[in-house]
Amino acid sequence: MGGLFGGFVNPLLALGALAAALPLIIHLLNRQRHKRVAWAAMRFVEAAYKKTRRRVEMENLLLLLLRMAAVALLAFALARPFTGENSPLAALSEARRDRVIVLDASASMGARDAGASLFEAARERALALARELNGTGGDRLRVILAGAQPRLLSWGSPEQGISALESVEEPLHEPLQLAAALTEVLKLAREAQTGGALANLDVVLLTDAQKRNFLAEAAGEAKDGSRALFEVLDALAALELRVTVEDVGPEERVPENLSILALEPLAEIEGAGGTVEVEVRVANHGARPRGAVRVSLSVDGERRPSQTIDINARETATALFRVTLDSAGEHLLEAALEADRLVIDNQRAQVIRVPEPLRVLVADGRPSSQIEESAAGYLALVLEPPVEDARLGSRETAPFRPRRISAAELAGEELSSKDWDAVWLADVARVSEEAAQKLERFAAAGGLVVISAGDELDLEHYNRRFFRADGSGLLPAELLRVQRRDPRGEGHWRIARFETEHPALRFFADERFRLLLTEAPLYGFIATRPLTQAQVLANLDDAGASPFLIERSYDRGRVMLLTTSIDESWTRIPRSPATLIPLTHELLRHGARVAPPRRNLSVGEPLEIEVSGTFPRNLRLSKPGGVERALLGEPKALEGGRWKLPAIGGEETDRIGAYAVLREGASPAWFAVQFDAREGDLERLSREELGSLHRALRLPQAEQRESADKPEPERGELWRALAIATLCFLVVESLFAAFIGRRRRPGA
């Protein structure tokens, strides 16, 4: 058997050949049921039977063998045997073809060459390859649309593949992950190897040969974590399978193309009313310089005066626009270039957010009409500028909205995240149990609680009320004792170390401003023992390197402990606005302002949006090009009067550009889907580079040269021949049985 068959696609079904014994078993059982009975006239019948017995036995044996052979052949046909090397049955096997077409559908395939896009040319070539196959002869076609993820368009007859190809009209807005696409080919190849059909597998890649798609992935830079290109090609080569690469790109090695690489503000936007420079960075991917490139910018749909820039070959240049955003919330920026070879990368959208003013409740532990006698007085001064000072802006555009209350009023406040972003306890001696519970709920819901020291603060009371060794209390550290020095003397402490990368202190990391923090004298602080889960952001220069600023997370919010006071008797920081203002502003911005919502996505990323206000009604999703559809699902209520809108799936964000969620009686909730900037570089591999990249890749010309020497498939499937043989045996058995029946009828 081993010489005839190389194996079976469905080896277990080959055991069905044992069913060929059933006709023989039935025959033997029927013989055992008959009993011999002697009667007088039997001797005349026996005399006549002896004359024809040998012929009847031969006919019955032949009929039995025909039936057994039909059953055995049917079982072998279902098991799908394939011929082995030098099998005498090789001539009966069929050379069915399995073709895999990997169609590069990345965004760069939208580039136009002589009027038509590269994708259109690749699709026409794919259709021609599909029409070469013979579906009635058993040929099969798999079509893989290759983008950021491989998409299987068809796996079946060539006719199904042709229909699938004709339904795809344009490329995707995605980069190509070639390793991921060829990994799908590798899976198919291993399946074919198991089934004995690997020799009949033909793989064709239709692509523009964009250089980065081959070289970046070969170096293991595939963004989706798929196997690096060379690893997949090595595995294909180990199976002796080669991929024919057909280059549908233009003749130029470095085609001309401009693209927008980035669109972003150059500085952090602190609040409404400020002016910020917006950078539009443009790349010239071509081999010659480009002059007078016109760049335009729109803000919330209003177009600003365009600019022109010059860009050297293979370099970038920047256009700067000054933009004033008068209102808090999300704003849509859209930059555009004049259309060129690849249109998709000539536009870019970006959603930026102007933060709402931070609402800060300051509890004053020692109220006084004199600023220098109250820590809360200094805080109010730096958080709320005088209205008459136009240079500091108006209340509407100020970055903070503080309110100052006495410590006694704290228990009566609602302390809801709907009303406040931060609560600062400035030298508050004691906190009632009711107020403590409100503070804990406020921090757990996402608010910021800041505790700063002072002469009035009762350490033992704070430890009882707020400190827990297991971290369940608000305090990030146990308060131990007050350390003081006479401000009129020479001794004082300074900040010796701080976390330069932390957002609350990053301002002072600049060498120009570092001394503003590290040289400020301190005459008093509270010695502490921080929790293990707390983070010490700054230390003093005393012998124990005592903490100056400690932070901890508390459920969804934060708690920060300033171990000194904003009081002149404890430190000279209040006398230095250049230190006090950035210290308090950055501390509050970091602690009270949650990370801005994600509004700028890559193609295919899902998104969930939260909005504030009344119940969102009549939700609709507006996509690029003005297409709208209803956003199905119910909004979910959140704390603080906010709502989570129904999720937007990745299938909805398949095109680059500006999107908006529209709702009744409210402003649009903008978000943007952005183009992979690298896709605009159309530089291509030469034929020599492509041909020598890996032995698993070959060019069409190389394939034609090798075709004369290519050996015939070593094995092919026999199921069709066996099925025909089974049918022939059944027909012969039926005719032979009918012939015997007529001969044995009386009088015949």
N, C-alpha and C positions, 0 to 999 in steps of 0.2 A: 504493500500500500504506500509505503514511504517513497518508492520510486515513481509512483503515479501521481500522488498528491503531495504538495508541499505543506498543506495544512488546511484548516477550515476557518471560515469567518465565524460560524456558529458551531463550534466543535461539539457541544452537548447534543445538538440536533442530529449529529451523525449516528448517535446511539439508536436513533429511530430505525436504522437498517435492521436491527434485531427483529423488528416487526415482520420482516420477510418470512420468518419462521411460522407466522400465524396460519397461512394456508395449509402448510404441512401438518401442523398440530390439529387443525380442524379436520383434515382428511383422516388422520390416525384415530381421532376420537369417534368419527362417524363409523369407521370400520369396527371398532370395539362394540358399538351398540347393536350390530346385527348378529343373530343367533342362527346356527345351522339347524335346519329341520329336515329330516329324511322323509321323502314321500315318493310314491311309486313312479310317477311320471318324470321325476327329476333326472333320471339317467338319460332320457332323451335330450333334455336341455343341456346337460353337461357335455354330451357328445357334440352338440352344435357349438357350444361355447369354446371348446378346445380348439376349434378351427380358427376362431378370431381373437383368442385371449391375448396373444402376443401383441397384435395390433392395437387392441383396446388399452392394454397396459402402457404402451408407448405413447398413445394419444393422451391418456390421463397424466402421465409423467410430464409430457411436454406442456400441457395446460397448467399443471401445478408450477412448473419452473417459470413460465411466463408471468404468472400471478406473483410469485415470490420476487422475480426480478423487477417488476413494476413497483412493488412496495419499497424495495431496497433503493432503486434509482430515485424515487420520490424523496426518500429520507436524505439521500446524499445531495439532491438538488436544494433542499431546504437548508442544509448545513453549509452550502456555498463553498465547495472545495476550490482550491486554486492549485495550479500545477507547480511542481517542484523543478529544480534545475535539471535539464536534460530529460524531462518527463516525455514518454512516448505520446502523451495526450496533449502536448503543448499546442499542436496544430488545431485542436478543438476549442482552445481557450479564446476568450474575446478580449480585445485590447480596449476596454472602456477607459475613457478619459475623465479625470476629475480636475477641473480647473478652478483656481482661486484667483480672483482679481481684487487686488488691494488698490482702491481708488483714493488717492490723496485729495481730501476735501478741505484742507486747511485754508485759512483766509488768504494766504499768499497766492493760491490758485485762482483768485479773482482778478489777478493782474491781466491786462489785455495786451495782446500781441497781434498786430495787423487786424484790429477790429474785434476779434473774438477773444473770449477769456481762455486762459489755460485750462480751466475746469471744463469748459465746453469741449475743447479739443480732447481732453482725457476721457470724457464720457463717450464721445463718438468712437474713440479707439476701443474703449471697453465694450461697447455694443458690437463692434466688428469682431472682437475676440469671442464674444458670446455666441455670435451667429455661426462661428466655425464649428461649434459643437453639434452633435447629433443626439437630440433628446430621445428619439425612438430607439436608438442603439444603446441606451443606458448611460450616456454621458451626463455628468452632473456639474453644476456651477455654483460656486459660493462667491458672493460679492460682499466685500468689507469696505465700508465707508470709514476712512481713517481721519480722525481729528484729534481732539484732546483725549477722546476715548474711542475705541473701535466700535463701530455699529454694524451688525450683521444685517444686510439688506435682504439677502436671499440665500437659501441653501436648498437646492432641489434641481429642477429641470432648467435647461438653458432658457426656455420660454419664460419661466418665472423670473430669472435674473434679468432678462431683457426688459420685462415689465417694470421691475424695481428700478433699473437704471433710468428708464424713460421718465420715471416720476420725480427724479432728483434734478432740479433745475439750476441750482446755484450752490457754491461752496458754503461751508459753515463759517462762522465768525470766530473760529478757534485756531490755536496753533496745532501743529502735528506732533503727536507722540508716536514716532515710528516704532520704537521698541514695543510699545503696547500693541500696536497693530500686528507686528510680526510674531508676538507672543501668541496671538490667536491662530496664526498660521502654524506655529509650532505645535499647539494643541491638536490641530487637525491632522498634522503630519504624524503625530504619535498614534492617533486613532487609526489612520490609514495603515500604519505599520502593523498594528495589531490585527487588522483585517486583511493584510496581505496585498493591499492596493497602493502601497507607497510608490511603487515604480510608475504608476499611472498618474501621479499627482503633478500638476503643472501650476506654478505660482508666478503671477505677473504683477509687478508694482508699477503703477502709472503715477508719475510725480513730476514736479518742476525742479527736482534735484536741488532744493534750497540747501545751501551749505550747512547752516546751523542744525538742520534737522538730522543730518548724518553725523557731523563731527561732534556736536554738543552731546547728543545722546550716546555716541560711542564712548565719550569720556565719562558717562554715568551721571549726566546732569538732567535726566528726565524728571520733570517736576512732580509727576503723579506717583513717584516711588516705584514705577515699573522697572523691570530688569533692563539694565543698560544694553544698548544696541548690540555691541560686540558679543555679549554673553548669549543673546538670542541667536545671533548669526552662527556662533560656535556650535550651538545645539543643533541648528538646522544642518550645518556642514557635517556634523557627526552622523546625521541620518542620510547623508549623501543627497540632500535636497538643496537645490539652488533656486534663488529668486531672480527672475528676469526683470531688470529695471529698465523701463521705457521712459525716457526723458521727453516730456512734452513742452519744456520751457523754451524760451527764446534763444537766439544765437549768442547774445551778449553774455559774458561771464558775470558782469556787474551791471544789471539793468538800472536805468534811471528811476528814482523814486524818492519822494519826500514823505515824511510822516511826522505826526505830533507825538513826541515821546512822553511829555509830562505837561500837566496843567495844575498849578498849585500856588497857594499864597506863600510868600517868602518869610512871613512871620506869623506867630500865633495871634489869632483874633481874640482880643480880650473882651470886647463888648460892642454894642451897636454904636454907630456914629463915627467909628474910627476909620481911617484910611489905610489900606494895605496894598502892597505891590503884588500883583499876580503874574507869575512867570509862565510863559508858553514856550516850551523848549522843542525845537524842530530839528530833525535830523535829515541830512542829505546823504542818502545811501548810494548815490551814483558816483561815477568815476570822474565827473567834471564839476566845477563850481557852479552854483546857482545864484544869480543876483536878483534883487528886487522881488523877493518872495513875499507875497501879501499874506498877512496873518490877521484874522479878525477874532473878536471876543464879544460874546453876548452874556449879560448878567440878568438872570430871571427873564429871558426873552428879549431884553432891550439891547440892541447892538451898539457897541462902542466904536469910536473911530479906529479904523484898521491901521496897522503898521507894516512897514516893509523892512526886510532884513536880508543880508547877504550871507550865504553859507558855503564854506569851502567843501571840496569833494571829501566824502567819507567823514565829515565832522558835523557838529551841532552848533546851533546859534539860538539866542534867546530874545523873545519880544517881551517887554515889561509893560503892564497896564496898571495904572493907579485906580483902585476901586474903593468907593465909599459905600458901606452897607449900613443903612439907616435903621434897620429893624433887626431884632433878635430872631433866631430861628434858622431854618435851612434855606440856602440860596443855591441856585443852579448856575454854574459857569459852563459855557460851551465855546470851544475854540475851533476854528476851521481854516483850512487852506484851500487854494484853488485845486480843482480835480486834476489828477495826473494818471499815470499808468495803473496804480492801485488806489481805488477810490476809498476803500473802507478805512484806511489809516489817515485820511485827511481831516478827520474830525475827532474830537474828544470831549467828553462831558465829565464834570466833576461837581459833586455836591459838597459845599462847605457849610459849616455851622457857626453862626454867631451866638455865643452863649447868652442865656438869660442872666440878668443880674443875680448874684448870690444873695439870698435872704438870710441874714445873720442876726440871731437874737443874743444880745450881750447882757448877761446877768452881772450887775455891779455889786460887788461885795462891800464896797466902801464909797457910797455916793458922796460927791463933793462938787461944789461949783467951780473949784479950781482944778484945771486939767492936771497939773503936776502932782496933785494929791490923790488921783484916782487912776488906777490902771485902765478901767473902762473908759475913762475920758480920753486917754491917748488912742484907744482902739476906735472910738467913735470918730475921732479926728482923721485918722488915716483911712477909715473905711467909707466915710461920707464927706466928700469935699464941700467946702462952703459954696453955696449956690451963687454968690456974687462973683466968684472967681471963674470967669468964662474959660480960662485955659484948662481947667480941670473938668470941663464938660457940665452937662445938666444932670439932674437926678434921673431923667429918663435914660441917659446913655451911660451913667456911672456903672462900674462893674459890680458894686455891692449895694444892697439895700439893708442897712443895719437898723436895729431898734434896740434901745437901751432901757432896761427895766431894773428894778431893785431885786435883791435876792429874795425878799419876802413875796414878791409878785410871781416868782417862778412856779410855785405850786398851782397858781390859778391859770397858767398858760396851757393851751391845748397841746403844744409841742408835737404837731403833726407834720409829717414830711410834705403834706400838701401846702403848708404855710411857711415852713422854714427848711433851709438847707443845712444850717449849722447853728449850734448853741455853744457859746463861749462863757464858761464860768470864770470870771476875773476876780480873784481874791475873795471868793464866796466862802464864808466861814463854815456853814453847815447847810445841809440839804435835807428837807423833810422826806419822810418815807414815800409820800405820794409823789413828790417831785422826782425822787430817785427812780421810781418805777416808770414814770413818764420818760425820763432820760434813757432808760434801758430800752424801752419800746421804740423810742425815736431812733436810737443808734441801730437797733436790730432791723428796723425798716429801711436803713440805708443812709441815715443822717450822720453828720459829724458832730462829735462832742469834744471840745477843747477845754482842758483844765489848766489854768495857770496859777502859780503860787502867789503868796502875799502874806502880809502880817496877820490878817484875820483868819487865814485857813487853819482849821483844826485837823491835824494829821490823824489823830486817833479816831475821830469821827469819820473821816473819809475812808480809813481802812475798814472800819466796821460796816459802813454803808456800801462801799463800792469794791473792796478788794476781796478776791477769793483765790486761794492758792491753786485751784484747779482751772482758773481762767474764766469762770462763769460770771465774775463781776466786771464792772466797767473799767476799773483802773488797770493800766498796763504794767504797773509796778506797785510794790508795797512802799508806802511812805515811811521813812525811818526817822529822820531828824532834820532840823533846820541848821544850815551852816551859814554864819554871818561874819562879815568883817566891816570895820568902820570905813565908810566912804571917804572920810576926811584923812584917813591914813594912806600909807603907800601900798599896802597889801591888797591884792585883788586876784580874781581868777579870770582866765580867758578860755575861749573854745579852742581846743587843741586839734580836734579831728572831727570831720563831718562827712557824710555820704554825698560825695560830689555828683553822683548820678541820680540821686533821688529827686523827684520833681519838686518837692518842697524846698530844697536847698540848692538846686542846680544853678540858680542865678549866681550864687556866690562862688561857683566853681571857676568862673572866669577870673583870670589873674588880676584884672583891673578892679574887681569887686571883692576879692577874697578877704582883704584886710578889713573891710567893713564889718565882717562877721567875726573874724578871728582876733581882732584887736579891741573889740568892745569890752570894757571892764565889767566884771560881775562882782558884787559885794555880798550876794546872798543866793543860796539855792537850797533845795531839799534833797538830801541824800536818799537814794531809793534802791530797791532790789527788784530789777525788772523780771517779768515772767519770761519763761523760755520761749513762748510763742510771740513775744513782743520784739520789736526792732528798735534798737538804739540808733537814732539818726545823727546825734552829735554828742561828743564827750568833752568834759572840761580838762584843764591841765593840772588838777589836784592829784595827790598821791594815789587815789583810788580810781582815777579817770571816770569820775562820776558822770552819769548821763545828764545832758542838757535838754534833749528833746527825745521823747519815746513815743512810738506809734504801735497800735495794734488793731487788728480787724475784730469787729464785734458783729457777728452774723453778717448782714449785708452792708453794715456801716463801718465807721472808724472812730477810734478814740485816740486823742493825742494829748500827751502830758508835757507841759513846759515847766521844768523844775525851778525856774526863776519867775519873777513877776515883771509885768510891764509897769514898773514903778521906779522912780529915780533913786529911791533908797536901796533898791536891790541891784540895779544895773544902769549903765549910762546909755543903753540902747534907745530908750525913749527920747534922749537928747540928740539922736542921730537919725533924722528921717530917712537918710540914704540906707540905713540898716533896717529900721523898724518897718518901713513901707513894704520893701520886697519880702521881708521875713513873714509878716502877717498876711500879705496878699497871696504869696505863693503857697503858704501853709493852708490857707482856706481854699484856694483854687484846687489844690491837690486833694485835700481831704473831703471837701463837700461836693466837688463836681465829679460825677461819675464819668466814665469813659464815654466819649461821644458815640452815638449810635452808628452802626455800620451802614453807610449809604453808598459806598463805591465798591462794586463787585467785579469779579471776572466773569466771563461768559459761562453760563451754566450753574452759577452759585445760587442756592436758595436764600431767602431773606424773610425775617420776621420784623415787623414794624410796630413800634409803640407810639401812641399819640395821646395827647391830653385833651380835656374838654368834655363835652356831652357825648352821649352814646353815638358812635359812628353809624350813620345811615347811608343807604344807597351806595355801597362801596363798589368802585370800578377801578380796573387796572388799565392805565393808558401806556401803550408801548410805542417805540419809535415808529414814525410813519403815520401816527394818528389812529392806530388801531386800538379799540377799547373793548373790554369784556368785563362782565360782572365778576367781582371777587367773592367767591362762594365761601360760606362758613360764617360763624357767629363770632364777633369780637369778645374777648375775655377781659373781665374787669380786673384791674390791678390796684394796688394801694396808691394813695395820693391823687385820685381822680384820673388815672391813666388807663388806657385800653390797649390790649395786644390784638392787632388785626390778624385775620386769617393768614396763614403762611403762604408765601409765594414760592412755588417750586422751581427747581432749576430748569425745567422744560420751558418756563415762561421767560427766562432771562437768556435766551439763545441768540440775541442780537445786541450789538453794541449801540449805545446812545442813551438818551434821557428817558426815564420812566417816571410815572407818577401814580400814586394811589389817590383817587378822587373820592371825596365824601361830601355829603350834603351839608352846606352851611359852613365849610371850613376850607382853609388853604390847602393846596395839593401837598402831599408828602412825597418829596422828590427822592429819587435814587438814580444812580448811573451805572451802566455796565460798560466796562472799559476794555479796550483792545490790548492784546499783548504786544507791547511796543517792538519786541524783537522780530515780529512777523513781517514788519515792513522792510527789513533788509533782504532784498531779493538776490543777493550774491549766490552764485550757483557753483556746484562742483563741475570741473571739466570732465570730459569722457575718460581721460586717463586717470584722474583722481577717483572717479566713480568705479572704474573697472579694476583698480588696484586696491580698493578699500578693504575688501574681504573676499575670501574665496567662495563664500556662499552667495555672492552677488555676481551677476553676469549681465552683459549688454545684449540686445537682440542680435547684433551682427555676430557676436561670439557664438551665440546659440546656433545660428545658421551654419557657421563653419564647422561646428561640432556635430551637426545632425547626420552627416554622412558616416561618421565613425561611431555614432551613438548606438549601442547594442539594443536589440529588441528587448522588450520587457522579459525578465527571467521567469515571470510567472503571470498567469491571468486566470480569471475566474471561469469555472466550467458549468455554472448552474444552468445557463440557458441551454447548453448542449444536453445536459442531463435531463432537463425538463422536457425537451423535445424527444429524447430517448424514452422517457417514461410514457409520454403520450403514444409513441409508436408501439411500445410493448402492450399498452392497454387496448389499442385498436386491433393489433394482431391477436391478442387473447380473446377479444370479443368475437372477431370473425372466425377464429378457430373453434371457439366453443359453439357458435351457431352452426358451423359446418358439421361438427361431431354430433350435435343434437339431431340434425336432419338425417344423418346416416343411420342413427340408432333408433329412429322411430320405426315401429312395425310397418311393414309393407314398403319400406324405403328401398 
